[in-house]
Every structure is written in structure tokens, then in C-alpha cells.
Amino acid sequence: MRAMRTPYQALDTTREQAQSLPGPTLLEFGTNWCGWCQGAQPHIEAALAGQTGLRHLKEEDGKGRRLGRAFGVKLWPTLVFLQDGQEVARVVRPASAQDVRQALQQLQA
């Protein structure tokens, strides 16, 4: 299994900050050691290839991480798609690039 190109980071983004972000944003919740997260990376990367204007935040989730709880994250990876701070789509444990592409279409609607 190849390594993730961009690791999850403890960004400490608050829900208020996330909801104030203009335009399209992808919040990706997971951890660097999570096998599900590692397995989903090729699908996520393929779906996001060529995307312009999309803010992608890889937020490390886990104990003491409030943003994931604020968005009701229970499984990793969880991708939350926001348009001007409002959730428009969500994908949990994407099994294909198409799963992610379908959610991306909600941002362009």
C-alpha cells in the first residue's frame, strides 16, 4: 500500500471556522494510521484530480478532536462537502472514485 501524499493534520479548525469558509470545501476526517483511510486515498485522489477551486482540509480526527464530533463523524474516512459553509454531501468510506465524484457534483449544482 502506498503512503498518503498529504497526511491528516491536527488543524484544530472549529465548526464556526468551517462554516465561514467561502466557496466549495472538502473536510476529510481520518487518521494517518487508519487502514480504511489509507485504502480510500487512491479513490479520493483520482476523484479530486484536476479539481480547481476546491479547498481540501484533511483533519486528523480522534479523541479530543471536536470538529469531527460537531459533524457527527463516526467512521473514517468521512468526507464532508461544504458549499459556503453548508453541508451539501457526505461520503463515508468511499469504495470508488465514483462515490467521491457523485458528492463533488453536489458542489457544482
ChimeraX commands (.cxc) that place a marker at each C-alpha (Angstrom):
marker #1 position 0.00,0.00,0.00 radius 0.5
marker #1 position 1.44,3.34,-0.94 radius 0.5
marker #1 position 1.68,6.20,1.50 radius 0.5
marker #1 position -0.74,9.09,1.50 radius 0.5
marker #1 position 0.55,12.09,-0.38 radius 0.5
marker #1 position -0.93,14.54,2.10 radius 0.5
marker #1 position -1.21,13.37,5.72 radius 0.5
marker #1 position -4.05,14.19,8.06 radius 0.5
marker #1 position -3.14,17.07,10.35 radius 0.5
marker #1 position -4.40,18.39,13.66 radius 0.5
marker #1 position -5.65,21.63,12.13 radius 0.5
marker #1 position -7.87,22.44,15.11 radius 0.5
marker #1 position -10.45,24.02,12.82 radius 0.5
marker #1 position -13.63,24.95,14.66 radius 0.5
marker #1 position -17.11,24.34,13.29 radius 0.5
marker #1 position -17.61,28.10,13.14 radius 0.5
marker #1 position -14.44,28.48,11.06 radius 0.5
marker #1 position -15.52,25.66,8.73 radius 0.5
marker #1 position -18.97,27.18,8.28 radius 0.5
marker #1 position -17.48,30.57,7.45 radius 0.5
marker #1 position -15.34,29.25,4.57 radius 0.5
marker #1 position -16.49,30.68,1.24 radius 0.5
marker #1 position -16.94,28.51,-1.84 radius 0.5
marker #1 position -16.51,24.74,-2.10 radius 0.5
marker #1 position -14.68,22.93,0.70 radius 0.5
marker #1 position -13.98,19.27,1.38 radius 0.5
marker #1 position -13.40,18.35,5.01 radius 0.5
marker #1 position -11.80,14.90,5.12 radius 0.5
marker #1 position -11.76,13.29,8.56 radius 0.5
marker #1 position -9.46,10.37,9.37 radius 0.5
marker #1 position -6.09,9.38,10.78 radius 0.5
marker #1 position -2.76,8.52,9.20 radius 0.5
marker #1 position -2.67,5.05,10.77 radius 0.5
marker #1 position -6.23,4.06,9.72 radius 0.5
marker #1 position -6.28,1.24,7.16 radius 0.5
marker #1 position -9.65,2.39,5.78 radius 0.5
marker #1 position -8.24,5.89,5.30 radius 0.5
marker #1 position -5.14,4.60,3.55 radius 0.5
marker #1 position -7.22,2.34,1.31 radius 0.5
marker #1 position -9.54,5.18,0.30 radius 0.5
marker #1 position -6.75,7.59,-0.70 radius 0.5
marker #1 position -6.39,6.36,-4.31 radius 0.5
marker #1 position -10.15,6.81,-4.84 radius 0.5
marker #1 position -10.13,10.28,-3.28 radius 0.5
marker #1 position -7.04,11.36,-5.21 radius 0.5
marker #1 position -8.49,10.09,-8.51 radius 0.5
marker #1 position -11.77,11.92,-7.95 radius 0.5
marker #1 position -10.04,15.17,-6.99 radius 0.5
marker #1 position -7.53,15.12,-9.85 radius 0.5
marker #1 position -7.97,18.23,-11.93 radius 0.5
marker #1 position -10.35,19.90,-9.47 radius 0.5
marker #1 position -9.69,23.61,-9.21 radius 0.5
marker #1 position -11.07,25.98,-6.65 radius 0.5
marker #1 position -11.81,23.23,-4.11 radius 0.5
marker #1 position -10.40,23.73,-0.62 radius 0.5
marker #1 position -9.42,20.30,0.79 radius 0.5
marker #1 position -8.73,20.08,4.52 radius 0.5
marker #1 position -7.51,16.74,5.88 radius 0.5
marker #1 position -8.47,16.98,9.53 radius 0.5
marker #1 position -6.99,14.42,11.91 radius 0.5
marker #1 position -9.86,13.00,13.93 radius 0.5
marker #1 position -9.99,11.12,17.20 radius 0.5
marker #1 position -10.26,11.57,20.93 radius 0.5
marker #1 position -10.35,15.23,21.91 radius 0.5
marker #1 position -10.93,16.41,18.33 radius 0.5
marker #1 position -14.10,18.49,18.40 radius 0.5
marker #1 position -14.68,19.19,14.71 radius 0.5
marker #1 position -15.36,15.55,13.89 radius 0.5
marker #1 position -17.87,15.32,16.74 radius 0.5
marker #1 position -19.50,18.57,15.61 radius 0.5
marker #1 position -20.09,17.00,12.18 radius 0.5
marker #1 position -21.23,13.66,13.63 radius 0.5
marker #1 position -18.27,11.67,12.28 radius 0.5
marker #1 position -18.38,8.05,13.42 radius 0.5
marker #1 position -16.30,6.18,10.81 radius 0.5
marker #1 position -13.10,7.05,8.95 radius 0.5
marker #1 position -12.60,8.35,6.43 radius 0.5
marker #1 position -15.60,10.64,6.30 radius 0.5
marker #1 position -15.71,13.29,3.59 radius 0.5
marker #1 position -17.97,16.28,4.24 radius 0.5
marker #1 position -18.59,18.57,1.27 radius 0.5
marker #1 position -19.43,22.17,2.13 radius 0.5
marker #1 position -20.65,24.93,-0.16 radius 0.5
marker #1 position -20.22,28.32,1.51 radius 0.5
marker #1 position -20.07,26.57,4.89 radius 0.5
marker #1 position -23.23,24.48,4.43 radius 0.5
marker #1 position -23.02,20.70,4.13 radius 0.5
marker #1 position -24.29,19.55,0.72 radius 0.5
marker #1 position -22.96,15.98,0.60 radius 0.5
marker #1 position -21.17,13.35,2.65 radius 0.5
marker #1 position -19.30,10.17,1.79 radius 0.5
marker #1 position -18.25,7.63,4.41 radius 0.5
marker #1 position -15.53,5.12,3.49 radius 0.5
marker #1 position -15.61,5.68,-0.28 radius 0.5
marker #1 position -15.18,2.41,-2.17 radius 0.5
marker #1 position -14.54,4.06,-5.55 radius 0.5
marker #1 position -13.63,7.36,-7.14 radius 0.5
marker #1 position -17.21,7.49,-8.43 radius 0.5
marker #1 position -18.51,7.68,-4.84 radius 0.5
marker #1 position -16.49,10.87,-4.37 radius 0.5
marker #1 position -17.33,12.27,-7.82 radius 0.5
marker #1 position -21.07,11.97,-7.11 radius 0.5
marker #1 position -20.65,14.06,-3.98 radius 0.5
marker #1 position -18.49,16.58,-5.86 radius 0.5
marker #1 position -21.37,17.12,-8.27 radius 0.5
marker #1 position -23.43,18.47,-5.37 radius 0.5
marker #1 position -20.92,21.31,-5.04 radius 0.5
marker #1 position -21.41,22.33,-8.62 radius 0.5
marker #1 position -25.21,22.20,-8.51 radius 0.5
marker link #1:1,2 radius 0.2
marker link #1:2,3 radius 0.2
marker link #1:3,4 radius 0.2
marker link #1:4,5 radius 0.2
marker link #1:5,6 radius 0.2
marker link #1:6,7 radius 0.2
marker link #1:7,8 radius 0.2
marker link #1:8,9 radius 0.2
marker link #1:9,10 radius 0.2
marker link #1:10,11 radius 0.2
marker link #1:11,12 radius 0.2
marker link #1:12,13 radius 0.2
marker link #1:13,14 radius 0.2
marker link #1:14,15 radius 0.2
marker link #1:15,16 radius 0.2
marker link #1:16,17 radius 0.2
marker link #1:17,18 radius 0.2
marker link #1:18,19 radius 0.2
marker link #1:19,20 radius 0.2
marker link #1:20,21 radius 0.2
marker link #1:21,22 radius 0.2
marker link #1:22,23 radius 0.2
marker link #1:23,24 radius 0.2
marker link #1:24,25 radius 0.2
marker link #1:25,26 radius 0.2
marker link #1:26,27 radius 0.2
marker link #1:27,28 radius 0.2
marker link #1:28,29 radius 0.2
marker link #1:29,30 radius 0.2
marker link #1:30,31 radius 0.2
marker link #1:31,32 radius 0.2
marker link #1:32,33 radius 0.2
marker link #1:33,34 radius 0.2
marker link #1:34,35 radius 0.2
marker link #1:35,36 radius 0.2
marker link #1:36,37 radius 0.2
marker link #1:37,38 radius 0.2
marker link #1:38,39 radius 0.2
marker link #1:39,40 radius 0.2
marker link #1:40,41 radius 0.2
marker link #1:41,42 radius 0.2
marker link #1:42,43 radius 0.2
marker link #1:43,44 radius 0.2
marker link #1:44,45 radius 0.2
marker link #1:45,46 radius 0.2
marker link #1:46,47 radius 0.2
marker link #1:47,48 radius 0.2
marker link #1:48,49 radius 0.2
marker link #1:49,50 radius 0.2
marker link #1:50,51 radius 0.2
marker link #1:51,52 radius 0.2
marker link #1:52,53 radius 0.2
marker link #1:53,54 radius 0.2
marker link #1:54,55 radius 0.2
marker link #1:55,56 radius 0.2
marker link #1:56,57 radius 0.2
marker link #1:57,58 radius 0.2
marker link #1:58,59 radius 0.2
marker link #1:59,60 radius 0.2
marker link #1:60,61 radius 0.2
marker link #1:61,62 radius 0.2
marker link #1:62,63 radius 0.2
marker link #1:63,64 radius 0.2
marker link #1:64,65 radius 0.2
marker link #1:65,66 radius 0.2
marker link #1:66,67 radius 0.2
marker link #1:67,68 radius 0.2
marker link #1:68,69 radius 0.2
marker link #1:69,70 radius 0.2
marker link #1:70,71 radius 0.2
marker link #1:71,72 radius 0.2
marker link #1:72,73 radius 0.2
marker link #1:73,74 radius 0.2
marker link #1:74,75 radius 0.2
marker link #1:75,76 radius 0.2
marker link #1:76,77 radius 0.2
marker link #1:77,78 radius 0.2
marker link #1:78,79 radius 0.2
marker link #1:79,80 radius 0.2
marker link #1:80,81 radius 0.2
marker link #1:81,82 radius 0.2
marker link #1:82,83 radius 0.2
marker link #1:83,84 radius 0.2
marker link #1:84,85 radius 0.2
marker link #1:85,86 radius 0.2
marker link #1:86,87 radius 0.2
marker link #1:87,88 radius 0.2
marker link #1:88,89 radius 0.2
marker link #1:89,90 radius 0.2
marker link #1:90,91 radius 0.2
marker link #1:91,92 radius 0.2
marker link #1:92,93 radius 0.2
marker link #1:93,94 radius 0.2
marker link #1:94,95 radius 0.2
marker link #1:95,96 radius 0.2
marker link #1:96,97 radius 0.2
marker link #1:97,98 radius 0.2
marker link #1:98,99 radius 0.2
marker link #1:99,100 radius 0.2
marker link #1:100,101 radius 0.2
marker link #1:101,102 radius 0.2
marker link #1:102,103 radius 0.2
marker link #1:103,104 radius 0.2
marker link #1:104,105 radius 0.2
marker link #1:105,106 radius 0.2
marker link #1:106,107 radius 0.2
marker link #1:107,108 radius 0.2
marker link #1:108,109 radius 0.2
view
